[in-house]
Amino acid sequence: MKTVGILTRRAPEDRGRPFGPPTGFFEECCQAAAELNLRTVVFDAADVDPGEGTVEPATVVDGRWVECGREPFPAVIYDRAPVLDPAGSPAADRARGLFDRSGIPFVNPRSFIRLAVDKLETCRSLAAGAVAVPHTECLDARALRHFLARYDHVYIKPRAGSRGTGVMEIVRCGAGRHVIRTLTATYEIWGDRPARDRVMELAGRFREESRGFLVQQGISSEPADDRRFPRFDLRLLMQKTGQARWILTGLAARVSQTAGPTANLSNGARSEEAEPVLDAVYGRPLRKEILRRAAEASFAACGILESEFGPIGEVGLDIVPDAAGTPWIIEINARPGRNVFKRIAHSADVPVPVRLRYGAIRRRAVARPFEYAKTLTGAG
């Protein structure tokens, strides 16, 4: 039986969850892999012995976590380890390099994972392939002045941020009035220069963001200064099957519940079926076209990324349709979560058939990386 290793980070201070909050997800992974006749183990970079070519992982046996002891490197790596965490990323990078040099395949290669955390390089790669992405540049005073003169709606975001931290939205409302929204506050500023000064001052509070900030063209389903509906985006999960072919596993809408600039679940957004959300904003006929074009853009993006980085197993894409219904890819995620499906599956606000459908999507989303991993082992 082939072994798939999940590279992550241990959480010894979290009793009952040896790998912190993702522990439950890893338990699902072990079960899904077992149903495919694969063995799955989970480990920290500190569990790897480069000299001996061994690892000391843990796995789930009869519903309980057990330590496996020393064993050879896994046949495939599913990388869920930190990328930007100063405390955990360097050790994870050393382990990634070791596995690379040992010729062990990854569900997602580390070169792709590195790209996905760099929002500027992501936009450049996709734009070169003629996929619709917003105009994006590094933030400085000149770029900010240019963007605010060209666009009525602009975002400021960390180049390598996550969970919406540091994101700002600037909406030019006319007569010199600008509305600036952060996760915690909304400011009304009169005058172009004062607005630019406030944005640069707010960005300066995040100086620890080593890769700096970006300024980005805003994409919105409605005029940003006259919304009728909450802001939302679409999360599409693209994954490889056991035949190494791309498939759209599932999609859902993330709908903001605040006035803040993002629709991240971590900032209080709701997971909802995409169809009713799009129907409310665009009407049913255009909804069908938006979903078709969003899927088409996702398949195109996967092809572009693979042409640059080689075989990839899964990609999460955040897409926002503009007022005409054209889908724009805002960000990609090389380590996508599944909570957007899980929340609908567990929601009391949707009918039972919907809950069952999204529960099935969630289970497929967990299983597919292991279907693809089985192919990578040569046992598929």
N, C-alpha and C positions, 0 to 999 in steps of 0.2 A: 504494500500500500504506500503510495507516494505521500510526502508530507509538504504541506504549504505552511510557511512561517509568516506570522503577522508581526512585523516590527513596529513597536509602539514604545510606551514609557510606563514603567511600573509606578505605583502610587502606594508605597508602604504605609503612609500615614492614613490611608482611606480603608478602614477596617471593613472587611466583607466585599470590597471591590478592589482586587489586586492591581487593576489597571485604571483605576479612577472611573469617571463617568462612562467611558466607552465599554466598560466591562460587560454590561448586558448585551451590547452589540456583538462583542467578541464571542459571547456564549451562543448567540444566534448563528454566527459564522461557523463555529465548531459543529453545530448541529447540521447546518446546510451542507457543509463539506462532507460530513459522515454519510449523508444520504447520497452523495456522489462517489462513495467509496474512496474518499480522501481523508487523510488525517491532518488536523490543523493544530498548530502550537502557537503560543503567543509569548513574546519575549521583549526585553529591553536591550539596548545596545550594550549595557554593562554585563549582560548574560553571554556575550559573544567572546570566545577565546580565539584570537587570530592565529596564535602559534600552533594550537592543537587542531584548528579547523572544526571547532565544536561550538555548541550553544547549549545553554541550560534553561529551557523554556518551561512554561506551564500549559496545561490543557484541561479540558472539562471531561470528567469521567463520572457517569451516572449523576449528572447535574451538579457536581462539585469540582472546584478547581483543585488540581493536584500538580505538584512539581514533578517534572519528568526526569530530572538528572541530566547528565551530560550525554549528548548525542550529536551525530553529524549535522552539518548545515542542511536546512530544508531544500527541497527541489525547486521551489518557487517562493518569492517574497511578495507579500501584500503589504505595502508600505503605508502605515498609519502613524508614523513617528513625527515628532515636532520638526518643523522646518525653520521657524523664525524665533524659537525660544532660546535665549542665550544660555540657559541652564542645560537644556536637553539636546539642542540641535547639533552642536559639534560632535558629540559622541555618536548620534544617529548618522551623521554624515560619514564618519569613519567606518561605521558598519555598512552603510550603503556602498562605499568604495570597495570594501573588502568583498562583498558579495558580487559586485560588478567584476572585479578582477578574477573572481573564482568562476565566472561564467554562469552565474545563477540568474535566470530571468526574473523580471519584476512584472507584476500585473500592470503597473504604471512605472516607467523608468524614471530615475531620479532627475534626468535632464528635463523631462516634462513637468515633474512636480516643482522644480525650481522655476520654470517659466510661469507656471500658474500663479505663483505668489507675487509675480512682478506684473502689475496691471499695465504698465506702459509697454513692455515687450509683448504681452499678450495681445494688446490692441494692434501693435505693429505687425505681428505675425498674421493675425486674421485679416487686417486691412490689405495686406499684400496679396491675400487670396480672394479679394473682392467680396468679402463678407461684410455686411453692414455693422460697423462699430462706431461709437461716437468719437469725434475729433478729440484727441487727448495729447497733452504736452506736459512737460515738467513745469511746476509752479515757480514763477518768479514775477517780479513787478511788471515786466514787459508783457509776459504771456497773459497775466491776469487782465491787464488793460486791453489787450487785443481781444480776448474772449468776451469780456463784458461789453465791448463795443460791437462785437459780431453777433452774440447770442443773448436773448432775453432770459435764458435759463442755463445755469452753469453749476457744476459740482466741483468741490474740492475734496480730494480723498488721499489718504496715505498711499504711496506707491506699492507698499507691501503690507497693507493693513488687513484686518479681518473684523467680522462682527459689527461693522459700522463705526468702529472707533475712529474719531477724528474726521468723520465725513461732514461736510457742510453743503448746503444748497443755497444758491443766490438767485433770486428772481427779480428781474428789473421790471418795475410796474409802471413806468412812465412818470413824467414830470420830475425826474431825478430821484424817485423813491426806489429803494432796494429793500427787499426782505431777505434776511440771512437766517437760516435755520441750522441749528446743531442738534445733537441728540438731547440736549438739556435746556436749550434756550432758543428764543426767537428775537431777532433784533430788526428794528426798522431804522434805516439809515437814509438820510437825504443827501444827495450829491454823489457824483461818481468817485471823486478822490476819497472822501470819507469812507465810502463803502469799501474801496480797495484797501485802505489802511486798516479797517476793522478785520477784513478777511486775513490779511497778512499777520495781524496781531494774534488772531485766534489760531492760525496755523503755527505760529511761533510757540504756542503753549505745548506743542507736541514735538519739541526738538529732539526728543529721544528716538523719534522715528528715523532710523539711520539712512533710509533710502529716499527721504524727502517726500514731498507732496506732488500731486498731479492736479491740473485744471482740466476739466472735461465738459464738453458739450452736454447739456441736459436733454434727456429724452423723456417725453411724457405723453400719456394717452389723451391728455386734455391740456388746455392752456394752464401753465403752472401757477398763474396768478388768479385763476378763476375755476377751481376744481369743484365738480359736483359729487365726485366719488373719492373714496380714499385712494391713496397711491398704492400701486401694486406692481409686482413683477411676476414672471413665470419662471419656475424652476423645472428644467427638463433634464432627465437623467438618461444619458446615452451609455450603453454598455455593450461589450462583446459577448456573443453567445458561445456555446461550446463548439461551434463551427468557426469561431473567430470572425464572425460577421457582426457589424454594428446593428443595433436595434434600439429603438426608443422604448425604454422600460416603463417610463411613466412621466407624467407632468402634473403640476399643481400650481395654483396661484398662492403667492404670499401677499397678504393684504394688511397694510399698516393700520394700526389702531391709535396712532398718535399723530401729532403735527410734525414729528421729526422727519429727517431727510431720507430715511431708509425703510426698507420693508424686510429687514432681517428678523427671523424668528427669535433670535436672542434679544432683540429689542422690543418684543411684545407683539410682533405681527402674528396674524392668524393664518393657518393653512386652510385653503378652501379649494373646492373644485374649480378648475379654470373656466369651464363652460359658462356657469351662471355669472361669473365676474365679467367675462368678455361680453356676454349678452347684454348686461346692464349698461356697459360703456359704449359698445359698438353696434349692438343688434345681432341677431342670430346669423343672418347671411354672411356678414363680414367676419364674425367669429370663426366660422369654418375655414375661411381663407387665411385668417391670422394663424390658426393652429397648423394648417398645412404648410404655410411659409416658415413658421417657427421651426417645425420639424425639418424642413428642407435646409434651413440655415444651420441647424445642429449637425445634420449629416455632412454638410459641406465643411463645417468647422473641424469635425473629426478627421476628415480626409486631409485638410490642410495641416493639422497638427501632426498626423502620422507621417506625412511627407517630410516634415522637418525633424521629428524626434524618433521615428521608427514606431514599432507596434505599441499601442496603448490599449488598455483594457476598459477604462471607464472615464467619463467626463460629466461633470455637472455644469450646466449652462444657465446663467441668469439672463433672461430676455425681457425687454420692455418694448411693447408696440407703441409707435408714435400715433399722432392724431389721425393719420390716414390708415393706420393698421399695419404699417410696415414694421416687422420685428427687428430690433437691434440687439446684438449680443453685448451686454454690459460687462460681464465678467465670466470667467470659467473657474472651475474648481477641480483639481486633480485628486482630491480626497473627499468626494462628495458624501454628505450625510443622507440619511433616509427619513429624518424626522418629519419632513414635509408630508410624507405619505402616512407615517405612523399617527400623526395627530388627527388626520381625517379619519383614519381607521378606528380611532378611539373616541371620536367626537359624538356626543349625544345630540348635536344639532343637525345631523344629517340622517337620512333614512338608512335602515339596516342594509339594503342592497349596496348602497354607496360605501358603507363601512366595510362590508365584505370585499368589495372590489379593491379598495385601497389597501386592505390587509393583504390581499393576494399580490398587489403590486409591491408592497413592502417586502414580502417573502422572496419574490423574484429578484428584487434589487439586492437583497443580501446574498442570494445564491449565485448570481451570475458571475461575480469575480472568480468564484471557485470552478464554475463551468469552464471559464476561459483559462484559469490556472491549470486545470486538468489537460487542456490542449497543450499548454506550454510544457507540461511534463512529458508529453509524448504518449500519454495514456488515454487521451480523448478520442 
